[in-house]
Amino acid sequence: MTDQTNASRNVASLAIVFEGGLIVLALAIAWWSGRPPLPGVEWTWRAWPAGVAALSWGLVATVPMLLGLVVLDRHPVGPFAQLQRLVEYRLAPLFAGMTVLEMAAISLAAGFGEEMLFRGLLQVAVRDWVGAPHGVWSGLVIAALAFGACHWVTRTYAVLAALMGLYFGILLIATDNLLTPIVAHALYDFFALLYLVRWKHREPEPKACEDTQPEDDVPDD
């Protein structure tokens, strides 16, 4: 086992523990607040058609995000070019030694943990607290901004994460079932990892990237 594989396995373990911890946190908050941890999800035979529909919409909703990833990766402009270099030469190598199963486990845990916390609890709680007619959109925006802030690797990355948070939130509003954004989130993370780590041809890191790092790509303290 190479040093890179060992490092990636350590990253995988930490990521799974962290994302799994978000699931536990979401369940604890849901229990404490008396809210359902998975809004719209019913575990009964009568509800299986709605579950299949929510799952299907989650599958469909993954496609635009993956297309956007490929387009931005192949045709980066402005701050996206800086972000691409950061992801390609700094972040993707952390996952290079992971197995597909480890990538799937991280993605599944992230899909459940982050969507339960940000959409299932925060977005719905703000919606209910503000009330009609502005509650729905207040919850959507606040949850998306919080989602972006918690993904602050760079400013550009945080903005993209907030936009994805809006997308996941709209999926919840449209389907009234948290399973849809969970599926879309988990599948996007999984295929994004596969694309960036396994499928994409990576050129050797340019000398300029080794010596310097764009200001926007320096994580804030």
C-alpha positions in Angstrom: 0.0 0.0 0.0 1.5 3.3 -1.1 1.8 6.4 1.1 -0.8 8.1 -1.1 -3.2 5.3 -0.6 -2.7 5.4 3.1 -3.2 9.2 3.2 -6.4 8.8 1.1 -7.7 6.1 3.4 -7.2 8.4 6.4 -9.0 11.2 4.6 -11.8 8.7 3.7 -12.2 7.7 7.3 -12.2 11.2 8.6 -14.8 12.3 5.9 -17.1 9.4 6.7 -16.9 10.0 10.4 -17.5 13.8 9.9 -20.4 13.3 7.5 -21.8 10.5 9.6 -21.6 12.9 12.6 -23.8 15.3 10.8 -26.4 12.6 10.5 -26.2 12.0 14.2 -26.4 15.8 14.9 -29.4 16.1 12.6 -31.2 13.3 14.3 -30.4 14.8 17.8 -31.7 18.2 16.7 -34.8 16.6 15.2 -35.5 14.7 18.4 -34.9 17.8 20.6 -37.1 20.0 18.4 -39.8 17.5 17.7 -39.3 17.8 14.0 -39.2 15.0 11.5 -35.6 14.3 10.5 -36.6 13.4 6.9 -39.5 15.7 5.9 -41.9 14.1 3.4 -40.3 10.7 3.6 -42.7 7.9 4.7 -41.7 4.4 5.4 -44.9 2.6 4.6 -46.0 0.5 1.7 -48.7 3.0 0.8 -46.1 5.7 0.3 -43.9 3.7 -2.0 -45.1 5.5 -5.2 -44.2 8.8 -3.7 -40.8 7.5 -2.7 -40.2 6.2 -6.2 -41.2 9.5 -7.7 -38.9 11.4 -5.3 -36.0 9.0 -6.1 -36.6 9.5 -9.8 -36.6 13.3 -9.5 -33.3 13.0 -7.6 -31.8 11.0 -10.4 -32.9 13.5 -13.0 -31.8 16.5 -11.0 -28.2 15.1 -10.8 -27.7 15.5 -14.6 -27.6 19.4 -14.8 -25.2 19.6 -12.0 -22.8 17.1 -13.5 -23.0 18.8 -16.9 -22.2 22.1 -15.2 -19.2 20.5 -13.5 -17.8 19.2 -16.8 -18.4 22.6 -18.6 -16.7 24.6 -15.8 -13.9 22.2 -15.6 -13.2 22.1 -19.4 -13.9 25.8 -20.0 -12.8 27.6 -16.9 -12.9 31.4 -17.0 -12.0 34.1 -14.4 -12.2 32.8 -10.8 -13.3 29.4 -12.1 -9.8 28.9 -13.6 -8.2 29.5 -10.2 -10.7 27.2 -8.5 -10.1 24.5 -11.1 -6.3 24.5 -10.3 -7.0 24.3 -6.6 -9.4 21.3 -7.0 -7.1 19.6 -9.6 -3.8 19.9 -7.8 -4.7 20.3 -4.2 -8.0 18.7 -3.4 -8.4 15.8 -5.9 -5.1 14.2 -4.9 -6.4 13.7 -1.4 -9.0 11.3 -2.8 -6.7 9.6 -5.4 -6.0 6.5 -3.4 -9.6 5.9 -2.3 -11.6 2.9 -3.5 -14.9 3.4 -5.3 -16.7 2.0 -2.2 -15.1 4.6 0.0 -16.1 7.4 -2.4 -19.7 6.0 -2.4 -19.7 5.9 1.4 -18.6 9.5 1.7 -21.1 10.7 -0.9 -24.0 8.8 0.7 -23.1 10.1 4.2 -22.8 13.7 2.9 -26.1 13.4 1.0 -28.0 12.3 4.1 -26.1 14.4 6.7 -26.0 17.7 4.9 -29.5 17.6 3.5 -31.0 16.5 6.8 -29.3 19.4 8.5 -29.6 22.2 6.0 -32.7 21.4 4.1 -34.7 19.1 6.3 -34.1 21.1 9.5 -32.8 24.6 8.9 -34.8 25.4 5.7 -38.0 24.0 7.1 -37.6 25.5 10.5 -37.1 29.0 9.0 -40.0 28.5 6.7 -42.3 27.6 9.7 -40.9 30.4 11.9 -41.3 33.2 9.3 -44.7 31.8 8.1 -46.6 32.6 4.9 -46.2 34.2 2.5 -42.4 34.7 2.8 -41.4 31.7 4.9 -40.7 29.4 2.0 -38.3 31.7 0.3 -36.7 32.9 3.5 -36.0 29.3 4.5 -34.6 28.6 1.1 -32.2 31.5 1.0 -31.0 31.3 4.6 -30.3 27.5 4.3 -28.4 28.0 1.1 -26.3 30.8 2.5 -25.5 28.7 5.6 -24.6 25.8 3.3 -22.3 28.0 1.2 -20.6 29.4 4.4 -19.9 26.0 5.7 -18.2 25.1 2.4 -15.9 28.1 2.4 -12.7 26.8 0.9 -12.5 29.8 -1.3 -14.9 32.6 -2.1 -15.7 31.1 -5.5 -16.3 27.6 -4.0 -18.5 29.1 -1.3 -20.7 30.9 -3.9 -21.0 27.7 -6.0 -22.0 25.8 -2.9 -24.6 28.4 -2.0 -26.0 28.1 -5.5 -26.2 24.3 -5.2 -27.9 24.8 -1.8 -30.5 26.9 -3.6 -30.9 24.1 -6.1 -31.3 21.4 -3.5 -33.7 23.6 -1.6 -35.9 24.2 -4.7 -36.0 20.4 -5.1 -37.4 20.0 -1.6 -40.0 22.7 -2.2 -41.0 21.2 -5.6 -41.3 17.6 -4.4 -42.1 18.1 -0.7 -39.8 15.1 -0.1 -36.3 15.3 1.3 -35.3 12.1 -0.5 -35.1 14.1 -3.7 -32.3 16.5 -2.7 -30.6 13.6 -0.7 -30.4 11.5 -3.9 -29.3 14.4 -6.1 -26.6 15.5 -3.5 -25.2 12.0 -3.0 -25.1 11.1 -6.7 -23.5 14.4 -7.6 -20.8 14.0 -5.0 -20.1 10.4 -6.1 -19.8 11.1 -9.8 -17.9 14.3 -9.2 -15.3 12.4 -7.3 -15.1 9.7 -9.9 -14.8 12.3 -12.7 -12.1 14.4 -10.9 -10.1 11.5 -9.5 -10.5 8.6 -11.8 -11.9 9.7 -15.2 -10.2 13.0 -15.9 -6.8 13.1 -17.5 -4.6 15.3 -15.2 -1.7 17.2 -16.6 1.5 17.6 -14.5 1.2 20.6 -12.2 2.6 23.7 -13.8 5.6 25.2 -12.1 3.7 28.4 -11.4 1.0 26.5 -9.5 3.7 24.8 -7.4 5.3 28.0 -6.4 2.3 30.3 -6.0 -1.3 30.1 -5.2 -3.9 32.6 -6.4 -5.2 34.8 -3.7 -8.8 33.6 -4.1 -7.7 30.0 -3.6 -6.0 30.6 -0.3 -8.4 29.3 2.4 -9.4 32.0 4.8 -8.3 31.7 8.4 
